[in-house]
């Protein structure tokens, strides 16, 4: 992993950190027609966010400890 964070990944992780987001909301909000711009998938691959199933809510995307660390390291927390 590089020493500098990708600004869009950082923005995405910060957005999710405000509250776990429903999977459908993530797809709708961060969709793109560009196959090279896969922000939320990049964040998941890097371990900053994870898919979780929550009772009564369903599938959500939530920030991991690694994502929290990324935010702190970059002055976002």
Buried (B, 14 or more C-beta within 10 A) or exposed (E): EEEEBBEBBBBBBBBBBEEBBBBEEBEEEBEEEEEEEBBBEBBBEBBBBBEBEEEEEEEBBBBBEBBBBBBEEBEBE
